[in-house]
Amino acid sequence: MYLRQAKSHVGIFYLHGSFLFSKKLEKMISEQN
């Protein structure tokens, strides 16, 4: 039970982190142009 909860939390953090990372990349690319 606990392991499954931890996995879902990690998945949420991973999705959130990759979303913020892509946003940051977009901002950097648009600023360079």
C-alpha distance matrix in Angstrom:
0.0 3.8 5.5 5.3 6.4 8.8 10.1 11.0 12.7 14.5 15.6 17.0 18.8 20.2 21.5 23.0 24.5 26.1 27.5 29.1 30.4 32.0 33.6 35.0 36.3 38.0 39.6 40.9 42.4 44.0 45.5 47.0 48.9
3.8 0.0 3.8 5.4 5.1 6.2 8.7 10.0 10.6 12.4 14.3 15.5 16.6 18.3 20.1 21.2 22.4 24.3 25.9 27.1 28.3 30.3 31.8 32.9 34.4 36.3 37.7 38.8 40.5 42.2 43.5 45.0 47.0
5.5 3.8 0.0 3.8 5.4 5.1 6.2 8.8 9.9 10.6 12.3 14.4 15.4 16.3 18.4 20.0 20.9 22.4 24.3 25.8 26.6 28.5 30.3 31.3 32.5 34.6 36.1 37.1 38.6 40.5 41.9 43.1 45.2
5.3 5.4 3.8 0.0 3.8 5.4 5.1 6.4 8.7 9.9 10.6 12.5 14.4 15.3 16.6 18.5 19.9 21.1 22.7 24.5 25.6 27.1 28.9 30.3 31.4 33.1 34.9 36.1 37.4 39.2 40.8 42.1 43.9
6.4 5.1 5.4 3.8 0.0 3.8 5.4 5.2 6.3 8.7 9.9 10.7 12.5 14.2 15.5 16.6 18.3 20.1 21.2 22.7 24.2 25.9 27.3 28.7 30.2 31.9 33.3 34.7 36.2 37.8 39.2 40.9 42.7
8.8 6.2 5.1 5.4 3.8 0.0 3.8 5.5 5.1 6.2 8.6 9.9 10.6 12.1 14.2 15.3 16.2 18.2 19.9 21.1 22.1 24.2 25.8 26.7 28.2 30.2 31.6 32.6 34.3 36.1 37.3 38.8 40.9
10.1 8.7 6.2 5.1 5.4 3.8 0.0 3.8 5.4 5.1 6.2 8.7 9.9 10.4 12.3 14.2 15.1 16.4 18.3 20.0 20.7 22.4 24.3 25.5 26.6 28.5 30.3 31.3 32.6 34.5 36.0 37.3 39.2
11.0 10.0 8.8 6.4 5.2 5.5 3.8 0.0 3.8 5.4 5.0 6.2 8.7 9.7 10.5 12.3 14.1 15.3 16.5 18.4 19.7 21.1 22.7 24.3 25.6 27.1 28.8 30.2 31.5 33.1 34.8 36.3 38.0
12.7 10.6 9.9 8.7 6.3 5.1 5.4 3.8 0.0 3.8 5.4 5.1 6.2 8.5 9.9 10.6 12.1 14.2 15.4 16.6 18.1 20.0 21.2 22.5 24.2 25.9 27.1 28.5 30.2 31.8 33.1 34.8 36.7
14.5 12.4 10.6 9.9 8.7 6.2 5.1 5.4 3.8 0.0 3.8 5.4 5.1 6.0 8.6 9.8 10.3 12.1 14.1 15.3 16.1 18.1 19.9 20.8 22.1 24.2 25.6 26.6 28.2 30.1 31.3 32.7 34.8
15.6 14.3 12.3 10.6 9.9 8.6 6.2 5.0 5.4 3.8 0.0 3.8 5.5 5.0 6.1 8.5 9.8 10.5 12.2 14.3 15.1 16.4 18.4 19.9 20.9 22.5 24.4 25.6 26.8 28.6 30.3 31.6 33.3
17.0 15.5 14.4 12.5 10.7 9.9 8.7 6.2 5.1 5.4 3.8 0.0 3.8 5.4 5.2 6.1 8.5 10.0 10.6 12.3 14.1 15.5 16.6 18.3 19.9 21.2 22.8 24.4 25.8 27.2 28.8 30.5 32.2
18.8 16.6 15.4 14.4 12.5 10.6 9.9 8.7 6.2 5.1 5.5 3.8 0.0 3.8 5.5 5.1 5.9 8.5 9.8 10.5 11.9 14.1 15.3 16.3 18.1 19.9 21.1 22.3 24.1 25.7 26.9 28.6 30.6
20.2 18.3 16.3 15.3 14.2 12.1 10.4 9.7 8.5 6.0 5.0 5.4 3.8 0.0 3.8 5.5 5.1 6.1 8.5 10.0 10.3 12.2 14.2 15.2 16.2 18.2 19.9 20.9 22.3 24.2 25.7 26.9 28.8
21.5 20.1 18.4 16.6 15.5 14.2 12.3 10.5 9.9 8.6 6.1 5.2 5.5 3.8 0.0 3.8 5.5 5.3 6.1 8.7 9.8 10.6 12.4 14.3 15.3 16.6 18.5 20.0 21.1 22.6 24.5 26.0 27.5
23.0 21.2 20.0 18.5 16.6 15.3 14.2 12.3 10.6 9.8 8.5 6.1 5.1 5.5 3.8 0.0 3.8 5.6 5.1 6.3 8.6 10.0 10.7 12.4 14.3 15.5 16.7 18.5 20.1 21.3 22.8 24.7 26.4
24.5 22.4 20.9 19.9 18.3 16.2 15.1 14.1 12.1 10.3 9.8 8.5 5.9 5.1 5.5 3.8 0.0 3.8 5.4 5.2 6.0 8.6 9.9 10.5 12.2 14.2 15.4 16.4 18.3 20.0 21.1 22.7 24.8
26.1 24.3 22.4 21.1 20.1 18.2 16.4 15.3 14.2 12.1 10.5 10.0 8.5 6.1 5.3 5.6 3.8 0.0 3.8 5.5 4.9 6.1 8.5 9.7 10.3 12.2 14.2 15.1 16.3 18.2 19.8 21.1 22.8
27.5 25.9 24.3 22.7 21.2 19.9 18.3 16.5 15.4 14.1 12.2 10.6 9.8 8.5 6.1 5.1 5.4 3.8 0.0 3.8 5.4 5.3 6.3 8.7 9.9 10.7 12.5 14.4 15.5 16.7 18.5 20.3 21.7
29.1 27.1 25.8 24.5 22.7 21.1 20.0 18.4 16.6 15.3 14.3 12.3 10.5 10.0 8.7 6.3 5.2 5.5 3.8 0.0 3.8 5.5 5.1 6.2 8.6 9.9 10.6 12.4 14.3 15.4 16.6 18.6 20.5
30.4 28.3 26.6 25.6 24.2 22.1 20.7 19.7 18.1 16.1 15.1 14.1 11.9 10.3 9.8 8.6 6.0 4.9 5.4 3.8 0.0 3.8 5.4 5.1 6.2 8.6 9.9 10.6 12.3 14.2 15.4 16.7 18.8
32.0 30.3 28.5 27.1 25.9 24.2 22.4 21.1 20.0 18.1 16.4 15.5 14.1 12.2 10.6 10.0 8.6 6.1 5.3 5.5 3.8 0.0 3.8 5.4 5.0 6.1 8.6 9.8 10.5 12.2 14.2 15.4 16.9
33.6 31.8 30.3 28.9 27.3 25.8 24.3 22.7 21.2 19.9 18.4 16.6 15.3 14.2 12.4 10.7 9.9 8.5 6.3 5.1 5.4 3.8 0.0 3.8 5.4 5.1 6.3 8.7 10.0 10.6 12.4 14.5 15.9
35.0 32.9 31.3 30.3 28.7 26.7 25.5 24.3 22.5 20.8 19.9 18.3 16.3 15.2 14.3 12.4 10.5 9.7 8.7 6.2 5.1 5.4 3.8 0.0 3.8 5.4 5.1 6.2 8.7 10.0 10.6 12.5 14.7
36.3 34.4 32.5 31.4 30.2 28.2 26.6 25.6 24.2 22.1 20.9 19.9 18.1 16.2 15.3 14.3 12.2 10.3 9.9 8.6 6.2 5.0 5.4 3.8 0.0 3.8 5.4 5.1 6.1 8.5 9.9 10.8 12.7
38.0 36.3 34.6 33.1 31.9 30.2 28.5 27.1 25.9 24.2 22.5 21.2 19.9 18.2 16.6 15.5 14.2 12.2 10.7 9.9 8.6 6.1 5.1 5.4 3.8 0.0 3.8 5.5 5.2 6.1 8.5 10.0 11.0
39.6 37.7 36.1 34.9 33.3 31.6 30.3 28.8 27.1 25.6 24.4 22.8 21.1 19.9 18.5 16.7 15.4 14.2 12.5 10.6 9.9 8.6 6.3 5.1 5.4 3.8 0.0 3.8 5.5 5.2 6.1 8.7 10.3
40.9 38.8 37.1 36.1 34.7 32.6 31.3 30.2 28.5 26.6 25.6 24.4 22.3 20.9 20.0 18.5 16.4 15.1 14.4 12.4 10.6 9.8 8.7 6.2 5.1 5.5 3.8 0.0 3.8 5.5 5.2 6.3 9.0
42.4 40.5 38.6 37.4 36.2 34.3 32.6 31.5 30.2 28.2 26.8 25.8 24.1 22.3 21.1 20.1 18.3 16.3 15.5 14.3 12.3 10.5 10.0 8.7 6.1 5.2 5.5 3.8 0.0 3.8 5.4 5.2 6.6
44.0 42.2 40.5 39.2 37.8 36.1 34.5 33.1 31.8 30.1 28.6 27.2 25.7 24.2 22.6 21.3 20.0 18.2 16.7 15.4 14.2 12.2 10.6 10.0 8.5 6.1 5.2 5.5 3.8 0.0 3.8 5.5 5.4
45.5 43.5 41.9 40.8 39.2 37.3 36.0 34.8 33.1 31.3 30.3 28.8 26.9 25.7 24.5 22.8 21.1 19.8 18.5 16.6 15.4 14.2 12.4 10.6 9.9 8.5 6.1 5.2 5.4 3.8 0.0 3.8 5.5
47.0 45.0 43.1 42.1 40.9 38.8 37.3 36.3 34.8 32.7 31.6 30.5 28.6 26.9 26.0 24.7 22.7 21.1 20.3 18.6 16.7 15.4 14.5 12.5 10.8 10.0 8.7 6.3 5.2 5.5 3.8 0.0 3.8
48.9 47.0 45.2 43.9 42.7 40.9 39.2 38.0 36.7 34.8 33.3 32.2 30.6 28.8 27.5 26.4 24.8 22.8 21.7 20.5 18.8 16.9 15.9 14.7 12.7 11.0 10.3 9.0 6.6 5.4 5.5 3.8 0.0
